[in-house]
C-alpha cells in the first residue's frame, strides 16, 4: 500500500520493513448489459417526423418590439425594410434543448437563422422582400435531419401577403 501511495501521489510514508501482502489476482469485470437503444415514439416531440406548417405570414419588423429584438441591431442597421416570416407549426415543436434547431426554408433554401418561440412559432428575418418570388414555398425541417423532418405539405407565401 505504501509503495502504491508513493508511486501514485508522491506522498512520503515510511515502510519500516513491513512486508506487503501478496497482490490478489484481479477479478473478472462483471458482465455488462448493452443499453437498450433509444427510440423516439411517434408521439414524442423528439421523433424524426415531418414538421408540418399550419400557416405562414409576413410582418414588418420596425414598429414591433418583439420582432425588433429578435432581428437584432446588425440586420436593422443594413436593412431597408426588414420583414419577418412567421410560421406556425401544426404540432408543438417539443423540446428545443438539443443540438439541432427547427429552420424555415423558402423555396427549398435555408435563408437565415430561425428563431423558435415555443410552443409552435418560428421566425426568420429578411432585410427586405426583394429576394422573394411572387409565390414562395415555405417548409420547416430540423437542421441536420432535413430528409426525415421536412414538411410534406408546404405552405405558400405570396407577394400579396407581404406587409
Long-range contacts (C-beta under 8 A, 24 or more apart in sequence): 44-94, 45-91, 45-92, 45-93, 45-94, 45-95, 46-94, 46-95, 46-98, 48-142, 48-145, 48-148, 48-149, 49-148, 49-149, 50-141, 50-148, 50-149, 50-150, 50-151, 50-152, 51-89, 51-91, 51-93, 51-102, 51-140, 51-141, 51-142, 51-149, 51-150, 51-151, 52-89, 52-90, 52-91, 52-140, 52-151, 52-152, 52-153, 53-87, 53-88, 53-89, 53-90, 53-138, 53-139, 53-140, 53-151, 53-153, 53-154, 53-155, 54-88, 54-89, 54-90, 54-120, 54-155, 55-87, 55-88, 55-155, 56-85, 56-86, 56-87, 56-88, 56-138, 56-155, 56-156, 56-157, 56-161, 57-85, 57-86, 57-157, 57-161, 58-83, 58-84, 58-85, 58-86, 58-129, 58-157, 58-161, 58-162, 58-163, 59-83, 59-84, 59-86, 59-163, 60-84, 60-163, 61-125, 67-123, 67-125, 70-115, 70-123, 70-125, 71-125, 75-125, 75-127, 78-127, 79-127, 79-128, 80-127, 80-128, 81-127, 81-128, 81-129, 82-125, 82-126, 82-127, 82-128, 83-125, 83-126, 83-128, 83-129, 83-162, 83-163, 84-123, 84-124, 84-125, 84-126, 85-123, 85-124, 85-125, 85-126, 85-138, 85-157, 86-121, 86-122, 86-123, 87-121, 87-122, 87-123, 87-138, 87-140, 87-155, 88-120, 88-121, 88-122, 89-120, 89-121, 89-122, 89-140, 90-120, 91-120, 92-118, 92-119, 92-120, 93-118, 93-119, 93-120, 93-122, 99-144, 100-142, 100-143, 100-144, 100-145, 101-142, 101-143, 102-140, 102-141, 102-142, 102-143, 102-149, 103-140, 103-141, 103-142, 103-143, 104-138, 104-139, 104-140, 105-138, 105-139, 105-140, 105-141, 105-150, 106-132, 106-136, 106-137, 106-138, 106-157, 107-133, 107-136, 107-137, 108-137, 108-139, 110-143, 129-159, 129-162, 132-157, 132-159, 132-162, 133-159, 134-158, 134-159, 135-159
